[in-house]
Amino acid sequence: MAAVIQVKRGSASSWTSANTVLAAGEIGFETDTKKMKVGDGSTAWTSLGYATADGDITGVTAGTGLSGGGTSGGVTLNLATPVSATNGGTAQTTYATGDLLYASAADTLSKRTIGSTGQVLTVSGGVPAWAAPAAGGKVLQVVSATTTTETTVTSSTFGDSGLSASITPSSSSSRILILTNQVLRISRTSSNGKIGRIRLNRDSTPISSNTDGSEMLGIEVAANSGQNIVLASGFAYTFLDSPSTTSAITYKTQICTQVGSGAQDTTIAQFNQSRGSIVLLEIGA
């Protein structure tokens, strides 16, 4: 017959009522709670701890930066203060949209609020800082236009060539680089030479380099009486202007004849419907 080992047993209330002192190593079992205690030969039942394989937690104490804890029931721990950077936290309590974290000193995290539209992140005093971008020499905007409309001027008075473009500078200190390219034709039936001219205007003001604001087109050609003088060529024009304004401005080329006037003395822009182009570049100061 197999040996049977039995231990002292009873309900939890009966053990509490008897408050027995178990001998050292002696086991007492509660039949209703299924818990047991192991005696030490001196401690009464109610003061003796239960023997469990799980090792029950008898209390939780909140450490530095924590609140809560307890010795019974459900226990909750909360952050009492933001966790410091040295303990793996940020030491910050709130954040706004766009905030940036950075080390303002050794083991110290700080917030940098988001900058304004158009600002860039730079370094000032060894830490990140928002600032306006360096604009000097940089292209801030580009405007361009083209035309294929052939335009003829038969007078020594300047007239629009049909090529123009408008731009609104973002700063009064900006400069505007103007680039134009047109095919121009000059012609004359005369014994005299023929000179055509072109100039660049900012709105109604000539801004070219000559006294009358114009440049010579091609070359002067002399011919015998009754012979035609005809010259057609591409003409590229470059000018750097300082308009000192933030209002919209229009740049355009104008053409004219220099010697004589009339239907047989002509200057033509976009000759034969060739494409004329103008590019305006705002350059930061």
Backbone as CSV, one residue per row, in Angstrom:
resi,resn,N_x,N_y,N_z,CA_x,CA_y,CA_z,C_x,C_y,C_z
1,MET,0.838,-1.187,0.000,0.000,0.000,0.000,0.880,1.246,0.000
2,ALA,0.567,2.231,-0.870,1.361,3.441,-0.986,1.216,4.301,0.258
3,ALA,2.331,4.965,0.640,2.319,5.832,1.809,1.556,7.112,1.503
4,VAL,0.814,7.638,2.470,0.047,8.868,2.331,0.565,9.877,3.347
5,ILE,0.948,11.045,2.847,1.414,12.106,3.751,0.319,13.138,3.879
6,GLN,-0.087,13.411,5.081,-1.111,14.405,5.343,-0.534,15.498,6.230
7,VAL,-0.992,16.756,5.982,-0.547,17.891,6.792,-1.741,18.422,7.557
8,LYS,-1.441,19.262,8.562,-2.530,19.871,9.304,-3.343,20.756,8.385
9,ARG,-4.659,20.731,8.534,-5.516,21.465,7.627,-6.766,21.942,8.335
10,GLY,-7.363,22.949,7.730,-8.584,23.515,8.269,-8.912,24.784,7.485
11,SER,-10.085,25.323,7.765,-10.469,26.546,7.065,-9.640,27.722,7.564
12,ALA,-9.634,28.795,6.804,-8.868,29.969,7.192,-9.350,30.535,8.512
13,SER,-10.672,30.523,8.698,-11.218,31.068,9.935,-10.834,30.207,11.138
14,SER,-10.789,28.884,10.960,-10.434,28.008,12.081,-8.979,28.178,12.463
15,TRP,-8.125,28.357,11.472,-6.704,28.606,11.765,-6.544,29.928,12.500
16,THR,-7.280,30.962,12.047,-7.184,32.264,12.702,-7.689,32.186,14.136
17,SER,-8.771,31.445,14.322,-9.346,31.320,15.660,-8.393,30.587,16.597
18,ALA,-7.790,29.536,16.123,-6.869,28.756,16.970,-5.541,29.462,17.146
19,ASN,-5.113,30.202,16.126,-3.840,30.953,16.130,-2.686,30.068,16.592
20,THR,-2.597,28.903,15.982,-1.628,27.878,16.342,-0.207,28.335,16.040
21,VAL,0.746,27.864,16.840,2.180,28.049,16.562,2.689,26.752,15.974
22,LEU,3.021,26.743,14.717,3.516,25.547,14.042,4.980,25.323,14.371
23,ALA,5.326,24.044,14.484,6.732,23.702,14.722,7.561,24.085,13.495
24,ALA,8.850,24.213,13.698,9.740,24.580,12.588,9.619,23.547,11.480
25,GLY,9.249,23.988,10.273,9.088,23.104,9.136,7.739,22.467,9.027
26,GLU,6.888,22.654,10.020,5.555,22.075,9.991,4.657,22.903,9.068
27,ILE,3.806,22.205,8.293,2.960,22.845,7.295,1.529,22.917,7.790
28,GLY,0.897,24.083,7.605,-0.517,24.261,7.882,-1.222,24.690,6.593
29,PHE,-2.337,24.052,6.249,-3.018,24.279,4.968,-4.436,24.768,5.194
30,GLU,-4.809,25.853,4.474,-6.177,26.361,4.520,-6.970,25.697,3.396
31,THR,-7.993,24.945,3.772,-8.729,24.162,2.792,-9.612,25.013,1.880
32,ASP,-10.025,26.192,2.342,-10.912,27.013,1.515,-10.154,28.013,0.635
33,THR,-8.976,28.475,1.073,-8.212,29.434,0.260,-7.113,28.766,-0.541
34,LYS,-6.837,27.479,-0.192,-5.783,26.709,-0.847,-4.408,27.309,-0.597
35,LYS,-4.251,28.077,0.487,-2.968,28.637,0.855,-2.382,27.853,2.024
36,MET,-1.049,27.975,2.186,-0.421,27.271,3.288,0.663,28.121,3.914
37,LYS,0.968,27.764,5.171,2.039,28.434,5.894,2.983,27.371,6.434
38,VAL,4.270,27.744,6.613,5.288,26.833,7.158,5.787,27.429,8.459
39,GLY,5.658,26.662,9.532,6.008,27.166,10.845,7.494,27.356,11.046
40,ASP,7.812,28.190,12.051,9.212,28.406,12.437,9.457,28.070,13.896
41,GLY,8.390,27.522,14.555,8.515,27.111,15.944,8.239,28.204,16.946
42,SER,7.994,29.459,16.490,7.765,30.525,17.468,6.668,31.511,17.051
43,THR,6.396,31.653,15.789,5.442,32.653,15.306,4.038,32.063,15.207
44,ALA,3.061,32.782,15.804,1.675,32.319,15.770,1.112,32.435,14.358
45,TRP,0.084,31.693,14.095,-0.500,31.581,12.738,-0.825,32.942,12.117
46,THR,-1.480,33.803,12.845,-1.919,35.079,12.242,-0.757,36.006,11.900
47,SER,0.379,35.784,12.518,1.565,36.622,12.233,2.506,35.947,11.253
48,LEU,2.195,34.716,10.911,3.067,33.960,10.013,2.669,34.229,8.562
49,GLY,3.648,34.461,7.699,3.342,34.717,6.295,3.011,33.446,5.532
50,TYR,2.234,33.586,4.484,1.905,32.464,3.625,3.135,32.049,2.820
51,ALA,3.220,30.788,2.571,4.290,30.258,1.715,3.721,30.106,0.312
52,THR,4.268,30.885,-0.645,3.788,30.786,-2.028,4.986,30.687,-2.965
53,ALA,4.778,30.016,-4.055,5.840,29.881,-5.065,6.045,31.178,-5.833
54,ASP,4.975,32.060,-5.889,5.057,33.284,-6.691,5.837,34.390,-5.999
55,GLY,5.982,34.366,-4.740,6.662,35.438,-4.036,5.876,36.728,-4.109
56,ASP,4.753,36.806,-3.421,3.864,37.956,-3.476,4.589,39.261,-3.150
57,ILE,4.232,40.336,-3.898,4.722,41.676,-3.589,3.893,42.218,-2.454
58,THR,4.557,42.609,-1.413,3.827,43.081,-0.230,3.730,44.599,-0.171
59,GLY,4.421,45.310,-1.057,4.331,46.770,-1.052,5.128,47.367,-2.193
60,VAL,4.686,48.517,-2.686,5.373,49.262,-3.739,5.601,50.682,-3.237
61,THR,6.840,51.133,-3.247,7.182,52.468,-2.771,7.570,53.350,-3.953
62,ALA,6.967,54.534,-4.053,7.286,55.473,-5.142,8.658,56.079,-4.908
63,GLY,9.516,55.998,-5.921,10.855,56.564,-5.826,10.895,58.007,-6.300
64,THR,12.098,58.514,-6.578,12.283,59.902,-6.997,11.546,60.181,-8.301
65,GLY,10.733,61.260,-8.313,9.997,61.645,-9.510,8.697,60.886,-9.702
66,LEU,8.342,59.997,-8.746,7.124,59.195,-8.852,6.199,59.492,-7.673
67,SER,4.928,59.245,-7.891,3.953,59.330,-6.808,3.087,58.083,-6.858
68,GLY,2.398,57.800,-5.744,1.547,56.623,-5.693,2.202,55.497,-4.910
69,GLY,1.922,54.257,-5.297,2.425,53.101,-4.573,1.418,52.621,-3.543
70,GLY,1.807,51.632,-2.744,0.926,51.100,-1.706,1.356,49.721,-1.270
71,THR,0.651,49.163,-0.284,0.993,47.856,0.272,-0.095,46.822,0.079
72,SER,-1.216,47.204,-0.552,-2.284,46.233,-0.766,-3.136,46.639,-1.957
73,GLY,-3.825,45.666,-2.515,-4.725,45.932,-3.632,-3.984,46.390,-4.882
74,GLY,-4.745,46.971,-5.805,-4.135,47.487,-7.031,-3.284,48.710,-6.721
75,VAL,-2.095,48.755,-7.258,-1.144,49.830,-6.977,-0.855,50.590,-8.263
76,THR,-0.879,51.923,-8.197,-0.613,52.764,-9.366,0.554,53.696,-9.075
77,LEU,1.452,53.824,-10.038,2.566,54.760,-9.960,2.395,55.830,-11.030
78,ASN,2.648,57.068,-10.697,2.557,58.178,-11.649,3.819,59.025,-11.600
79,LEU,4.088,59.735,-12.727,5.196,60.677,-12.748,4.790,61.918,-11.976
80,ALA,5.508,62.212,-10.913,5.213,63.404,-10.128,5.812,64.647,-10.773
81,THR,6.957,64.531,-11.414,7.636,65.621,-12.123,8.216,65.063,-13.417
82,PRO,8.478,65.927,-14.436,9.100,65.411,-15.665,10.420,64.718,-15.363
83,VAL,10.671,63.637,-16.053,11.916,62.900,-15.865,13.069,63.717,-16.443
84,SER,14.133,63.855,-15.699,15.275,64.660,-16.140,15.993,64.001,-17.305
85,ALA,16.761,64.803,-18.025,17.514,64.283,-19.167,18.525,63.238,-18.730
86,THR,19.100,63.419,-17.552,20.107,62.467,-17.083,19.499,61.120,-16.732
87,ASN,18.164,61.096,-16.519,17.476,59.836,-16.235,16.726,59.302,-17.451
88,GLY,17.033,59.869,-18.631,16.419,59.382,-19.861,15.179,60.117,-20.293
89,GLY,14.782,61.184,-19.569,13.609,61.953,-19.937,13.970,63.233,-20.671
90,THR,13.035,64.180,-20.698,13.268,65.459,-21.379,13.204,66.647,-20.432
91,ALA,12.666,66.443,-19.216,12.475,67.516,-18.244,11.465,68.561,-18.714
92,GLN,10.708,68.260,-19.780,9.704,69.184,-20.307,8.311,68.723,-19.909
93,THR,7.427,69.704,-19.669,6.059,69.355,-19.264,5.053,69.497,-20.397
94,THR,5.305,70.423,-21.344,4.377,70.642,-22.457,5.145,70.869,-23.743
95,TYR,4.441,70.680,-24.874,5.011,70.912,-26.196,3.970,71.601,-27.069
96,ALA,4.448,72.479,-27.941,3.585,73.102,-28.940,3.947,72.553,-30.310
97,THR,3.027,72.684,-31.252,3.282,72.187,-32.604,4.545,72.815,-33.179
98,GLY,5.444,71.983,-33.658,6.662,72.471,-34.284,7.839,72.650,-33.350
99,ASP,7.647,72.442,-32.028,8.762,72.594,-31.086,9.890,71.626,-31.425
100,LEU,11.123,72.084,-31.202,12.302,71.253,-31.404,13.038,71.098,-30.080
101,LEU,13.506,69.894,-29.786,14.324,69.649,-28.603,15.800,69.754,-28.969
102,TYR,16.571,70.411,-28.113,18.010,70.493,-28.351,18.727,70.573,-27.005
103,ALA,19.991,70.212,-26.988,20.791,70.275,-25.769,21.340,71.687,-25.621
104,SER,20.801,72.435,-24.650,21.258,73.809,-24.426,22.508,73.850,-23.557
105,ALA,22.786,72.761,-22.891,23.997,72.616,-22.086,24.206,71.124,-21.866
106,ALA,25.296,70.762,-21.214,25.565,69.348,-20.960,24.444,68.747,-20.112
107,ASP,23.874,67.646,-20.566,22.817,66.923,-19.856,21.576,67.773,-19.611
108,THR,21.336,68.781,-20.477,20.171,69.649,-20.326,19.461,69.787,-21.665
109,LEU,18.177,69.413,-21.694,17.381,69.544,-22.905,16.472,70.761,-22.795
110,SER,16.372,71.535,-23.890,15.512,72.704,-23.938,14.654,72.647,-25.195
111,LYS,13.633,73.521,-25.235,12.743,73.593,-26.393,13.068,74.828,-27.222
112,ARG,13.026,74.661,-28.539,13.109,75.798,-29.458,11.795,75.849,-30.215
113,THR,11.012,76.914,-30.025,9.729,77.007,-30.716,9.949,77.165,-32.216
114,ILE,8.941,76.805,-32.983,9.063,76.842,-34.438,9.261,78.279,-34.913
115,GLY,10.061,78.453,-35.964,10.318,79.781,-36.497,9.182,80.273,-37.375
116,SER,9.388,81.452,-37.958,8.389,82.042,-38.845,8.542,81.494,-40.255
117,THR,7.514,81.674,-41.075,7.550,81.220,-42.464,8.730,81.858,-43.197
118,GLY,9.515,81.025,-43.868,10.658,81.520,-44.627,11.964,81.515,-43.863
119,GLN,11.911,81.370,-42.510,13.147,81.330,-41.743,13.834,79.975,-41.891
120,VAL,15.137,79.956,-41.635,15.913,78.714,-41.696,16.599,78.513,-40.354
121,LEU,16.954,77.268,-40.065,17.609,76.930,-38.808,19.111,77.148,-38.953
122,THR,19.661,77.996,-38.091,21.091,78.293,-38.114,21.668,77.997,-36.729
123,VAL,22.913,78.376,-36.517,23.570,78.191,-35.222,23.998,79.554,-34.703
124,SER,23.648,79.843,-33.446,24.030,81.100,-32.810,24.458,80.797,-31.382
125,GLY,25.685,81.141,-31.029,26.166,80.862,-29.685,26.277,79.388,-29.383
126,GLY,26.454,78.578,-30.414,26.627,77.144,-30.214,25.351,76.352,-30.100
127,VAL,24.187,77.021,-30.275,22.906,76.311,-30.199,22.061,76.660,-31.416
128,PRO,21.042,75.841,-31.748,20.187,76.136,-32.906,19.405,77.429,-32.703
129,ALA,19.204,78.166,-33.803,18.426,79.407,-33.759,17.782,79.632,-35.116
130,TRP,16.578,80.218,-35.119,15.886,80.550,-36.362,16.348,81.920,-36.847
131,ALA,16.516,82.064,-38.158,16.950,83.341,-38.727,16.491,83.423,-40.175
132,ALA,16.451,84.640,-40.701,16.131,84.834,-42.114,17.279,84.285,-42.960
133,PRO,16.972,83.684,-44.112,18.040,83.138,-44.956,18.926,84.251,-45.499
134,ALA,20.196,83.925,-45.650,21.110,84.881,-46.258,20.708,85.074,-47.716
135,ALA,20.361,86.306,-48.064,19.810,86.554,-49.397,20.850,87.049,-50.391
136,GLY,21.967,87.537,-49.919,22.938,88.165,-50.810,23.361,87.283,-51.965
137,GLY,23.157,87.784,-53.194,23.621,87.076,-54.380,22.778,85.898,-54.790
138,LYS,21.683,85.651,-54.103,20.864,84.494,-54.436,19.664,84.917,-55.284
139,VAL,19.269,84.015,-56.189,18.099,84.281,-57.030,16.845,84.046,-56.199
140,LEU,16.038,85.092,-56.035,14.839,84.996,-55.214,13.601,84.649,-56.025
141,GLN,13.561,85.043,-57.290,12.453,84.664,-58.164,12.871,84.891,-59.614
142,VAL,12.170,84.197,-60.506,12.446,84.291,-61.943,11.127,84.474,-62.680
143,VAL,11.091,85.453,-63.589,9.924,85.700,-64.434,10.399,85.710,-65.882
144,SER,9.623,85.115,-66.776,10.022,85.093,-68.189,8.810,85.296,-69.087
145,ALA,9.071,85.737,-70.303,8.007,85.930,-71.295,8.610,85.797,-72.681
146,THR,7.755,85.451,-73.654,8.189,85.335,-75.047,7.131,85.941,-75.959
147,THR,7.550,86.240,-77.185,6.609,86.694,-78.204,7.160,86.339,-79.575
148,THR,6.267,86.094,-80.516,6.660,85.864,-81.921,5.996,86.889,-82.837
149,THR,5.433,87.929,-82.238,4.755,88.949,-83.037,5.778,89.886,-83.678
150,GLU,5.779,89.928,-85.004,6.704,90.809,-85.712,6.245,92.264,-85.557
151,THR,7.174,93.111,-85.092,6.860,94.515,-84.829,7.795,95.398,-85.639
152,THR,7.215,96.347,-86.399,7.998,97.229,-87.276,7.889,98.674,-86.808
153,VAL,9.039,99.363,-86.746,9.087,100.793,-86.422,9.767,101.503,-87.589
154,THR,9.131,102.535,-88.116,9.681,103.279,-89.270,10.012,104.717,-88.889
155,SER,10.181,104.956,-87.601,10.419,106.318,-87.127,11.685,106.366,-86.281
156,SER,12.258,107.566,-86.148,13.394,107.752,-85.254,12.942,107.907,-83.807
157,THR,11.645,107.873,-83.584,11.088,107.889,-82.222,10.929,106.447,-81.740
158,PHE,11.364,106.174,-80.552,11.309,104.816,-80.042,9.864,104.334,-79.900
159,GLY,9.666,103.062,-80.267,8.381,102.401,-80.110,8.587,101.019,-79.512
160,ASP,7.572,100.487,-78.846,7.676,99.171,-78.204,7.964,98.091,-79.239
161,SER,8.837,97.152,-78.853,9.184,96.042,-79.747,8.223,94.875,-79.604
162,GLY,7.340,94.924,-78.611,6.407,93.818,-78.377,6.893,92.827,-77.343
163,LEU,8.121,93.027,-76.820,8.671,92.100,-75.824,8.705,92.791,-74.465
164,SER,8.046,92.172,-73.459,8.019,92.758,-72.122,7.704,91.683,-71.092
165,ALA,8.012,91.988,-69.832,7.680,91.109,-68.709,7.622,91.960,-67.449
166,SER,6.783,91.537,-66.494,6.609,92.286,-65.243,7.060,91.444,-64.057
167,ILE,7.557,92.129,-63.019,8.036,91.451,-61.807,7.753,92.355,-60.611
168,THR,7.488,91.741,-59.461,7.289,92.476,-58.212,8.403,92.074,-57.249
169,PRO,9.400,92.912,-57.045,10.520,92.559,-56.161,10.044,92.294,-54.728
170,SER,10.644,91.319,-54.072,10.277,91.001,-52.691,10.969,91.911,-51.692
171,SER,11.992,92.652,-52.145,12.705,93.574,-51.265,13.150,94.782,-52.076
172,SER,13.124,95.953,-51.450,13.546,97.166,-52.156,15.051,97.201,-52.389
173,SER,15.792,96.327,-51.690,17.244,96.275,-51.883,17.662,95.281,-52.964
174,SER,16.697,94.553,-53.523,17.017,93.569,-54.558,17.434,94.254,-55.859
175,ARG,18.192,93.516,-56.652,18.534,93.973,-57.992,17.849,93.031,-58.993
176,ILE,17.577,93.545,-60.182,16.906,92.760,-61.221,17.866,92.585,-62.396
177,LEU,18.147,91.324,-62.710,18.969,91.010,-63.879,18.034,90.742,-65.050
178,ILE,18.211,91.546,-66.135,17.343,91.419,-67.307,18.141,90.794,-68.443
179,LEU,17.581,89.732,-69.023,18.188,89.046,-70.165,17.176,89.037,-71.302
180,THR,17.542,89.601,-72.461,16.640,89.564,-73.611,17.360,88.976,-74.814
181,ASN,16.570,88.434,-75.713,17.116,87.877,-76.950,16.059,88.037,-78.044
182,GLN,16.415,88.769,-79.122,15.476,89.022,-80.217,16.223,88.988,-81.552
183,VAL,15.498,88.588,-82.593,16.022,88.713,-83.949,15.522,90.043,-84.509
184,LEU,16.467,90.916,-84.899,16.151,92.264,-85.357,16.647,92.458,-86.786
185,ARG,15.883,93.226,-87.554,16.245,93.487,-88.967,16.177,94.990,-89.209
186,ILE,17.232,95.528,-89.816,17.231,96.932,-90.222,17.348,96.982,-91.741
187,SER,16.673,97.960,-92.336,16.740,98.081,-93.803,16.575,99.546,-94.192
188,ARG,17.158,99.900,-95.367,17.051,101.272,-95.893,17.333,101.260,-97.384
189,THR,16.590,102.053,-98.117,16.858,102.279,-99.539,17.359,103.712,-99.667
190,SER,18.667,103.880,-99.737,19.238,105.224,-99.710,20.718,105.146,-100.011
191,SER,21.279,106.284,-100.301,22.724,106.340,-100.475,23.430,106.560,-99.154
192,ASN,22.639,106.834,-98.088,23.219,107.014,-96.757,23.307,105.679,-96.031
193,GLY,24.020,105.697,-94.909,24.101,104.487,-94.093,22.820,104.268,-93.311
194,LYS,22.760,103.130,-92.659,21.561,102.763,-91.893,21.987,102.324,-90.492
195,ILE,21.365,102.922,-89.476,21.600,102.521,-88.094,20.251,102.305,-87.425
196,GLY,20.067,101.156,-86.801,18.888,100.914,-85.980,19.294,100.939,-84.514
197,ARG,18.355,101.241,-83.616,18.682,101.308,-82.201,17.655,100.519,-81.374
198,ILE,18.148,100.074,-80.203,17.295,99.357,-79.249,17.633,99.880,-77.858
199,ARG,16.641,99.935,-76.993,16.888,100.326,-75.613,15.978,99.526,-74.682
200,LEU,16.345,99.554,-73.392,15.590,98.836,-72.372,14.926,99.848,-71.447
201,ASN,13.632,99.624,-71.188,12.878,100.512,-70.307,12.449,99.787,-69.044
202,ARG,12.472,100.501,-67.917,11.770,100.092,-66.707,10.515,100.946,-66.644
203,ASP,9.370,100.334,-66.880,8.124,101.077,-67.088,8.359,102.071,-68.236
204,SER,8.230,103.368,-68.000,8.422,104.338,-69.094,9.813,104.976,-69.076
205,THR,10.693,104.515,-68.175,12.012,105.133,-68.017,13.087,104.317,-68.722
206,PRO,13.816,104.915,-69.692,14.940,104.207,-70.317,16.042,103.978,-69.283
207,ILE,16.618,102.788,-69.246,17.661,102.477,-68.260,18.933,101.961,-68.917
208,SER,19.015,102.016,-70.258,20.232,101.583,-70.935,21.354,102.579,-70.668
209,SER,22.546,102.247,-71.132,23.734,102.991,-70.723,23.956,104.297,-71.496
210,ASN,23.518,104.392,-72.738,23.792,105.591,-73.525,22.970,106.787,-73.056
211,THR,23.335,107.969,-73.535,22.628,109.188,-73.141,21.151,109.114,-73.459
212,ASP,20.830,108.579,-74.631,19.416,108.449,-74.996,18.860,107.089,-74.597
213,GLY,19.673,106.329,-73.811,19.207,105.045,-73.311,19.162,103.961,-74.355
214,SER,19.974,104.056,-75.414,19.879,103.059,-76.481,21.234,102.478,-76.817
215,GLU,21.184,101.411,-77.586,22.383,100.761,-78.105,22.245,100.636,-79.619
216,MET,23.404,100.660,-80.325,23.375,100.503,-81.772,23.109,99.054,-82.138
217,LEU,22.300,98.867,-83.146,22.036,97.535,-83.673,22.985,97.266,-84.835
218,GLY,23.754,96.219,-84.718,24.597,95.800,-85.840,25.638,96.847,-86.206
219,ILE,25.741,97.158,-87.485,26.761,98.086,-87.982,26.106,99.089,-88.918
220,GLU,26.837,100.191,-89.145,26.372,101.162,-90.126,26.924,100.758,-91.491
221,VAL,26.059,100.742,-92.494,26.449,100.315,-93.835,26.155,101.441,-94.828
222,ALA,27.126,101.801,-95.640,26.933,102.810,-96.689,26.644,102.115,-98.013
223,ALA,25.808,102.742,-98.853,25.454,102.141,-100.137,25.255,103.236,-101.170
224,ASN,25.407,102.853,-102.420,25.152,103.801,-103.494,23.662,104.085,-103.597
225,SER,23.338,105.190,-104.233,21.947,105.585,-104.395,21.150,104.488,-105.075
226,GLY,19.961,104.211,-104.537,19.078,103.224,-105.131,19.332,101.811,-104.666
227,GLN,20.386,101.589,-103.906,20.654,100.239,-103.424,20.091,100.035,-102.022
228,ASN,19.648,98.793,-101.753,19.075,98.461,-100.446,20.180,98.165,-99.423
229,ILE,19.905,98.526,-98.186,20.749,98.131,-97.046,19.874,97.277,-96.138
230,VAL,20.262,96.023,-95.949,19.473,95.097,-95.134,20.419,94.312,-94.222
231,LEU,20.073,94.271,-92.942,20.867,93.485,-91.982,19.910,92.858,-90.971
232,ALA,19.969,91.542,-90.823,19.149,90.821,-89.841,20.059,89.985,-88.963
233,SER,19.839,90.060,-87.679,20.730,89.339,-86.759,20.060,89.181,-85.398
234,GLY,20.508,88.165,-84.655,20.048,88.011,-83.279,20.725,89.045,-82.388
235,PHE,20.004,89.566,-81.422,20.545,90.576,-80.520,20.235,90.161,-79.086
236,ALA,21.285,89.888,-78.308,21.130,89.518,-76.895,21.496,90.711,-76.026
237,TYR,20.663,90.985,-75.028,20.846,92.168,-74.194,20.853,91.736,-72.733
238,THR,21.828,92.235,-71.963,21.940,91.930,-70.539,22.078,93.233,-69.762
239,PHE,21.287,93.371,-68.696,21.363,94.592,-67.894,21.015,94.265,-66.448
240,LEU,21.778,94.852,-65.492,21.520,94.659,-64.069,20.978,95.969,-63.503
241,ASP,19.721,95.932,-63.056,19.025,97.140,-62.623,18.815,97.131,-61.107
242,SER,18.750,98.330,-60.523,18.443,98.502,-59.095,17.182,99.354,-58.980
243,PRO,16.003,98.749,-59.031,14.756,99.522,-59.072,14.367,100.164,-57.742
244,SER,14.891,99.638,-56.615,14.603,100.186,-55.272,13.107,100.308,-55.009
245,THR,12.391,99.224,-55.221,10.947,99.233,-55.004,10.456,97.820,-54.732
246,THR,9.275,97.742,-54.131,8.597,96.444,-53.981,7.272,96.452,-54.737
247,SER,7.093,97.458,-55.592,5.896,97.520,-56.437,6.164,96.815,-57.758
248,ALA,5.093,96.416,-58.434,5.225,95.742,-59.725,5.856,96.690,-60.742
249,ILE,6.814,96.176,-61.500,7.464,96.961,-62.546,7.510,96.125,-63.822
250,THR,7.498,96.832,-64.960,7.526,96.170,-66.265,8.791,96.577,-67.007
251,TYR,9.498,95.570,-67.495,10.668,95.810,-68.329,10.304,95.475,-69.772
252,LYS,10.771,96.307,-70.724,10.470,96.075,-72.132,11.589,96.663,-72.988
253,THR,11.700,96.162,-74.196,12.630,96.754,-75.157,11.850,97.634,-76.128
254,GLN,12.537,98.675,-76.597,11.982,99.565,-77.612,13.000,99.700,-78.744
255,ILE,12.497,99.922,-79.960,13.371,100.032,-81.132,13.023,101.292,-81.913
256,CYS,13.968,101.735,-82.750,13.710,102.875,-83.643,14.762,102.875,-84.748
257,THR,14.574,103.775,-85.752,15.596,104.022,-86.758,16.353,105.273,-86.337
258,GLN,17.597,105.374,-86.768,18.354,106.567,-86.384,18.436,107.560,-87.527
259,VAL,18.532,107.093,-88.739,18.680,107.979,-89.896,17.434,107.910,-90.740
260,GLY,16.770,109.038,-90.960,15.613,109.077,-91.834,14.404,108.408,-91.229
261,SER,13.287,108.522,-91.907,12.063,107.851,-91.480,11.194,107.628,-92.692
262,GLY,10.309,106.652,-92.575,9.440,106.329,-93.686,9.360,104.846,-93.901
263,ALA,8.479,104.430,-94.779,8.231,103.002,-94.990,9.464,102.271,-95.487
264,GLN,10.380,102.986,-96.150,11.562,102.303,-96.674,12.734,102.351,-95.698
265,ASP,12.538,102.905,-94.520,13.578,102.981,-93.492,13.011,102.323,-92.247
266,THR,13.333,101.046,-91.989,12.621,100.267,-90.983,13.567,99.535,-90.027
267,THR,13.065,99.324,-88.816,13.673,98.416,-87.843,12.578,97.456,-87.405
268,ILE,12.863,96.170,-87.480,11.855,95.139,-87.205,12.345,94.234,-86.080
269,ALA,11.484,93.988,-85.104,11.757,93.031,-84.027,10.950,91.763,-84.268
270,GLN,11.500,90.633,-83.830,10.905,89.304,-84.081,10.741,89.095,-85.589
271,PHE,11.796,89.445,-86.311,11.752,89.365,-87.764,11.364,87.953,-88.207
272,ASN,10.431,87.911,-89.140,9.956,86.645,-89.705,9.334,85.745,-88.623
273,GLN,8.661,86.386,-87.640,7.988,85.687,-86.530,8.937,84.807,-85.692
274,SER,10.188,85.210,-85.636,11.118,84.498,-84.757,10.750,84.783,-83.293
275,ARG,11.188,83.933,-82.420,10.788,84.063,-81.008,11.701,85.026,-80.264
276,GLY,11.108,86.043,-79.654,11.839,86.930,-78.774,11.581,86.519,-77.324
277,SER,12.593,86.613,-76.470,12.428,86.188,-75.074,13.026,87.209,-74.126
278,ILE,12.438,87.275,-72.915,12.942,88.128,-71.865,12.857,87.355,-70.547
279,VAL,13.930,87.418,-69.754,13.983,86.741,-68.456,14.372,87.779,-67.407
280,LEU,13.595,87.829,-66.307,13.872,88.736,-65.198,14.216,87.902,-63.963
281,LEU,15.362,88.166,-63.360,15.802,87.440,-62.173,15.979,88.436,-61.018
282,GLU,15.242,88.203,-59.925,15.456,89.043,-58.741,16.637,88.467,-57.960
283,ILE,17.638,89.319,-57.718,18.848,88.915,-57.028,18.850,89.581,-55.654
284,GLY,18.955,88.759,-54.581,18.971,89.309,-53.234,20.202,90.156,-52.976
285,ALA,20.014,91.221,-52.194,21.124,92.140,-51.913,22.115,91.505,-50.930
